[in-house]
Amino acid sequence: MNGKTVLVVDDDEDIVKSLGIRLGQEGYKVFAAQDANQAVMQAHKIKPDLLVLDIGMPAGSGFTVMQNLSNSMHTQTIPVIMLTALDDEETRDKTKNLGALGYFVKPYNFDELLFAVNYILD
C-alpha cells in the first residue's frame, strides 16, 4: 500500500465504483462523492492527495468544486484530474486555467488515467 488517498467525484455510480476498485487494487485509498457539495465537504474532511473530478454533476459543477477548493487554505494545493464527457477546447482551457493537472474524456482508458495518477502522486 502506498498510503495515498484519492477522492473520486462523479455522479455516475458505475464510474465511482469502477475507479474505486481499480485504484484500490493499485494501493490507493479511495473515497467517493457524487455531487459538488459532497466533494467539497469530503475534501476538507479527508484532505486527499488527489481529486479525480467530473464536471457535470448535481449541486454544482466540477468548476465550482475547483474554485471552492482553491479558495481554502486547507484544500488549495490538492491536485485535480478532470474526468468528463465534455471534449471541447473551451472546457479544456477552463480546467487548465483553474489548475487541473490532467484531462480525460469518457469513455477513458484506465491505464492512461492510472499513469497520470501515479505521475502526479509520485
C-alpha positions in Angstrom: 0.0 0.0 0.0 1.3 3.4 -0.9 -0.9 5.2 1.6 -2.0 7.9 -0.9 -5.7 8.9 -0.9 -7.8 9.7 -4.0 -11.2 11.3 -3.9 -13.3 10.3 -6.9 -16.1 12.7 -7.6 -18.7 11.7 -10.2 -22.5 11.4 -10.3 -22.2 8.2 -12.3 -22.2 5.5 -9.6 -20.6 2.9 -12.0 -17.6 5.1 -12.6 -17.2 5.8 -8.9 -17.3 2.0 -8.1 -15.0 1.1 -11.0 -12.4 3.6 -10.2 -12.6 2.8 -6.5 -12.0 -0.9 -7.2 -9.2 -0.4 -9.7 -7.4 2.4 -7.9 -7.8 0.3 -4.7 -6.1 -2.6 -6.4 -3.2 -0.3 -7.2 -2.7 0.5 -3.5 -4.6 3.8 -3.2 -7.2 4.5 -0.5 -10.2 5.7 -2.4 -13.1 7.9 -1.2 -16.1 8.9 -3.2 -18.5 11.8 -3.6 -21.4 12.1 -6.0 -22.0 15.8 -6.2 -20.2 19.1 -5.8 -21.3 19.7 -2.2 -20.2 16.3 -1.1 -16.9 16.8 -2.9 -16.0 20.0 -1.1 -17.0 18.6 2.3 -15.1 15.3 1.7 -12.0 17.2 0.5 -12.0 19.3 3.7 -12.6 16.3 5.9 -10.1 13.8 4.4 -7.6 16.1 2.6 -7.0 13.7 -0.2 -3.7 13.6 -2.1 -5.6 13.8 -5.4 -9.0 14.6 -6.7 -10.5 12.8 -9.8 -13.3 15.1 -10.7 -16.3 15.1 -13.1 -17.5 18.5 -14.5 -21.3 17.9 -14.9 -22.9 17.0 -11.6 -25.8 17.9 -9.4 -25.4 20.6 -6.8 -22.7 22.4 -8.8 -20.1 21.7 -11.4 -16.6 20.4 -11.2 -15.6 24.0 -11.9 -17.4 25.1 -8.7 -15.6 22.4 -6.8 -12.2 23.6 -8.1 -13.0 27.2 -7.3 -14.2 26.4 -3.8 -11.1 24.2 -3.1 -8.7 26.8 -4.4 -10.3 29.5 -2.1 -9.5 27.5 1.0 -6.0 27.3 2.6 -6.7 23.7 3.6 -7.5 22.4 0.1 -5.9 24.8 -2.4 -2.9 22.5 -3.0 -4.9 19.3 -3.8 -4.1 18.3 -7.4 -7.0 17.7 -9.7 -7.5 15.4 -12.7 -10.7 16.1 -14.7 -12.7 13.1 -15.9 -15.6 14.3 -18.1 -17.8 13.6 -21.1 -17.0 17.2 -22.3 -14.5 17.2 -25.1 -14.1 20.8 -26.4 -11.3 23.2 -26.4 -13.1 25.8 -24.2 -13.7 23.3 -21.4 -10.2 22.0 -21.6 -8.8 25.6 -21.4 -11.1 26.5 -18.5 -10.0 23.4 -16.5 -6.3 24.1 -17.2 -6.8 27.8 -16.1 -8.3 26.6 -12.9 -5.3 24.4 -12.3 -6.3 20.9 -13.3 -3.2 18.7 -14.0 -4.9 16.2 -16.2 -7.9 15.9 -18.5 -9.6 12.7 -19.5 -12.7 12.2 -21.7 -15.2 9.5 -21.0 -15.0 6.7 -22.0 -11.5 6.8 -20.7 -8.5 4.5 -20.8 -7.8 3.3 -17.3 -4.1 2.7 -17.9 -3.6 6.2 -19.1 -5.6 7.6 -16.2 -3.5 5.4 -13.8 -0.3 6.7 -15.3 -1.4 10.3 -14.7 -2.4 9.4 -11.1 0.9 7.7 -10.4 2.9 10.5 -12.0 1.1 13.2 -10.0 1.4 11.4 -6.7 4.9 10.1 -7.2 
